Structures are given as structure tokens and as C-alpha cells.
Amino acid sequence: MTSDATRLTELGEIDVFKYDGDLDSIIKYFSVVKEDIVFHVASQVVVEHSVEQIDNLVESNIKFGLHVLEVMCELLEIRENH
């Protein structure tokens, strides 16, 4: 099941980024949009999970958020030093 983020764009100046699992795509995206603030509102929820689902839960709920944070910190540091 996937989320439908299209309604978020109805709120105004909101850009929705769909992560494809590639860290380079996040770097490229944030290099272009140059945002100062990011809200990561996506998550994967499984009420009763199995052992096989743990990797996906960690990937979507922890790893992606850390990737966004790391890229934002790196790009903000580059902008501040130029």
C-alpha cells in the first residue's frame, strides 16, 4: 500500500519528493530546491509485523529520515561556507 501525497500540494507552496531508495536522488533534489526547512511526514506502519517486515520498517522510518537529515546538514554547511 502506498500513500497518496497529491493532496498535500493543495496546501500551497509544498513540494512532495518521492524517495526511490537512492541517496544520490536526495542529494540532487535538495541541491536543486535549496530548502531551509524540511518536514518528513512519511512513515510505514504495520500494526502486527513479521520478522520479514523489519528491514522495510527500518528503511522507511529510520534510514530515510537520517538520509534527509544528513543531506540537509551537508548542503546547508556548503551554502554557509560560500
C-alpha positions in Angstrom: 0.0 0.0 0.0 1.3 3.4 -0.9 0.3 6.9 0.3 -1.3 9.4 -1.9 0.6 12.7 -1.3 -1.2 14.6 -4.1 -3.5 16.4 -1.6 -0.5 17.9 0.2 0.1 20.2 -2.8 -3.3 21.7 -2.3 -2.0 23.4 0.8 0.1 25.9 -1.1 3.8 26.0 -1.5 4.6 22.4 -0.8 6.8 20.2 -2.8 6.5 16.4 -2.5 9.6 14.3 -3.0 9.1 10.5 -3.6 12.2 8.6 -2.4 13.4 5.9 -4.7 15.9 4.4 -2.3 18.9 6.1 -3.9 20.8 8.6 -1.7 22.1 10.4 -4.8 18.5 11.3 -5.7 18.0 13.0 -2.4 21.3 15.0 -2.8 20.3 16.0 -6.3 16.8 17.0 -5.2 17.9 19.2 -2.3 20.7 20.7 -4.4 18.1 22.0 -6.8 15.3 23.1 -4.5 17.6 24.6 -1.8 15.1 24.4 1.0 16.0 25.6 4.6 13.2 23.6 6.2 12.0 20.0 5.6 9.1 18.1 7.1 9.5 14.4 6.8 5.9 13.2 7.3 6.0 9.8 5.6 6.2 6.6 7.6 5.4 2.9 7.3 3.1 1.5 9.9 2.4 -2.2 10.4 0.2 -3.0 13.5 1.3 -6.6 13.6 4.6 -7.1 11.8 6.6 -10.2 11.0 10.3 -10.6 11.1 10.4 -10.3 7.3 9.0 -6.7 7.5 11.6 -5.3 10.0 14.0 -4.3 7.3 11.3 -2.3 5.4 10.2 -0.6 8.6 13.7 0.4 9.5 14.4 1.5 5.9 11.3 3.8 5.6 11.0 5.1 9.2 14.6 5.5 10.3 17.1 5.3 7.4 15.3 7.6 5.1 14.9 10.3 7.8 18.6 10.0 8.6 19.4 10.4 4.9 17.3 13.5 4.7 18.9 15.0 7.8 22.5 14.2 6.6 21.9 15.7 3.2 20.3 18.8 4.6 23.2 19.3 7.1 25.8 18.9 4.3 24.1 21.2 1.9 23.4 23.9 4.5 27.1 23.8 5.5 28.1 24.2 1.9 25.8 27.2 1.4 27.0 28.8 4.6 30.7 28.5 3.6 30.1 30.1 0.1 
